[in-house]
Amino acid sequence: MKTLSLSGSAALVTGSSQGLGLGIAQGLLESGAAVVFHGHEARPTEVPEPSTYLVHDLLDPAVPAQLIADSFQAEPSLDLLICNAGSFFDLPFLDMDLATWDRTQNLNVRATYFVVQAFARALVERQRPGAVVITASINGYQAEINSRAYDTSKGALVMMTRTLAQALAPHHIRVNGIAPGMMRTPLTEGWLNTDPAGAELYAKRTLLNRLGTPADCAGAVSFLLSPAAGYITGQVLSIDGGMGISQLGRIQP
């Protein structure tokens, strides 16, 4: 469908140096968008030329506004934003310290909020419509052992998606989110490879009997940003293989 094309649009994908963000950014390129990649370390070889790659540490409170300014300088037609940057720093609840808690909330929640704000301000100044997708998680709905700070941050992103959709609708900026389930990314690959029994258990908890990949999220994000989703805002789409709708998942082989 032509309405699924992102040709003529430009997107910033935060946290797109690897993993989920990289897969989403590559999917946007395939859908016809120009893409600004972002990470907090040197440009990885996986980021395709000639796409722009910006290095910014979103734990710095001044960075969201600077990242958006640099992104508009690189792609003046910027009208799409994917807030994907985030990570997991959890400790067991009784061992949690303030610095670790703040690091989680500042990266996963504060940075997302102010990146969207800076992006929206730039679009309003240009009188340009746009669309935003925020990467939440099924952890925003379902608690996970030893994941308290992360779960809290992802629950905040679920509500942030809804409240920012409300705030930005008058400016013709749609805001939606995705809630990935267990994905094979650099963040999870280490323990999945060292705990095959645990990986198998996660797979069996999904109705589709497998773990997800970044490619599973890329198509959903492209859809939510496209004209085909032009009447959708404030929604969080679960991409979890059915993990979230069943108490036990697939208990048979």
Order of alpha helices (4+ residues) and beta strands (2+ residues): beta-alpha-beta-beta-alpha-beta-alpha-alpha-beta-alpha-beta-alpha-alpha-alpha-beta
